[in-house]
Amino acid sequence: MAKQEDVFKKVVSHAKEYGFIFPSSEIYDGLSAIYDYGQNGAELKNNIKQYWWKAMVQLNENIVGIDSAIFMHPTIWKASGHVDAFNDPLIDNKDSKKRFRADVLVEDYCAKIEDKENKEIEKAAKRFGDAFDKAEFVATNPRVLEYRAKREAILSRLAKSLEKEDLADVKALIEELEIADPDTGSKNWTEVRQFNLMFGTKLGASADSATDLYLRPETAQGIFVNYLNVQKTSRHKLPFGIAQIGKAFRNEIVARQFIFRMREFEQMEMQYFVPPGTELEFYENWKKTRLNWHLALGLGEENYRFHDHEKLAHYANAAADIEFNFPFGFKELEGIHSRTDFDLSAHEKFSGRKIQYFDPERNENYVPYVVETSVGLDRLFLAIFSHCLKDEVLEDGSERTVLSLPPALAPVKAAILPLVKKDGLPEFADKIFNDLKFDFNVIFEEKDSIGKRYRRQDAIGTPFCITVDHDSLNDNTVTLRYRDTMEQERVPVSELRRIIDEKVNFRTLLSKI
Ligand code: ATP
């Protein structure tokens, strides 16, 4: 099996080679942790957005979507707590001059202990075969118990120190565990300091009158400050939700994992407004609904897990992440948070406006509670892209690289390929192209051998290739090739739209949720 780092390298290079993702400003040597989406990446990203938007806004009678501005009144970030508390603990290595997140250094240390734990379990599973009882082994094996206790003690100390803002203790923990710079092995660390992740900018032309602004670090606040407008104009009763897709900006300290952690990224967030006291029930429901949404993509149930937060953010009374098995291990993909009435109450206080809901059933006014689902679009892109990228050895010993994307998400739905560039075949293929283009994103390709053209389409995840040959001119049929099985069948041109649609339309995907 290929090593994880090799898999990840292949993902990055394939993304670039096939027009999915380019380093931003590349001809100027790029900009750290900023990426551009190319012709195929933009299509895939738009399709992922559609899948999310349709599942949220179209399928739920009580969820509406908005698009709020990136620039927002600066007091919003005071009210939300971002000015005072949106910090990460930073530490520098004095020898390598490299910067790290102190909490991540400790978490990575614990992840290594967890790897050892898993190896023990794997070894035992092999030894005992069918008779292996994992739950029993994990609960009783002294080594596993020791690893687990050590990990839990470290993480709990880290959580407590961060909560108390005791940064000296975070440094002490790093020293006690003898954590070294992963690249150079140096243990020569600076003190730990807090670093605010928001980007500042200015609004207005003259230096004296300009207002200091922040680029939004999350899209959620755009929803909160529009709660009253949307509730009044949509006339929805609680519970109801507001969804939004948009850019967010964070000056991340360490951003070295391609599009997993970027400084400019996109979020897809939905805030669900509910009566106080009902929030935990809705929270549990949204956890299930969101996991099912991910599972419908067919990337394998074993690649997802929940991680319930022990340390809760200042605004939450329950929180969990959906983690995905990325090429570098299980990491957060989506957050589901029960945010109480923290945000709306804070905006009431800071704006001086009443942000309340009159509940006709309870016959009272109150500030709604909120359950949030928040997924990073780029992270989701990476999850799907990296999982679907496969090298296959075929029966005849040859190899192919295939991107087995869920058909509804594929950038190109079908490629129309005349076998040769003469005898009227391109004209015949062109007619098919001009018919299908109204329903699907299709392409026409006549360069190179048919085998090479098939491989190129496999590599960008095109579910169908339609080959036009001399017989087509006589009997109006074409060869339809399926990406995943590589099977080919002869079909009438008149059937193409129906066959493609059945496979690639969003209905097929959405009805699996
Ligand atoms: P992390 O712990 O990985 O920094 P977070 O808990 O700060 O993430 P949230 O504030 O809950 O993230 O944001 C919601 C979602 O936005 C995350 O689950 C993730 O998918 C995405 N996200 C957050 N930060 C980034 C980033 N720098 N680059 C890409 N996606 C991000």
Boltz pocket constraint, residues with backbone or C-beta under 6 A from the ligand:
constraints:
  - pocket:
      binder: B
      contacts: [[A, 218], [A, 250], [A, 252], [A, 259], [A, 260], [A, 261], [A, 262], [A, 263], [A, 265], [A, 266], [A, 267], [A, 332], [A, 333], [A, 334], [A, 335], [A, 374], [A, 375], [A, 376], [A, 377], [A, 378], [A, 379]]
      max_distance: 6.0
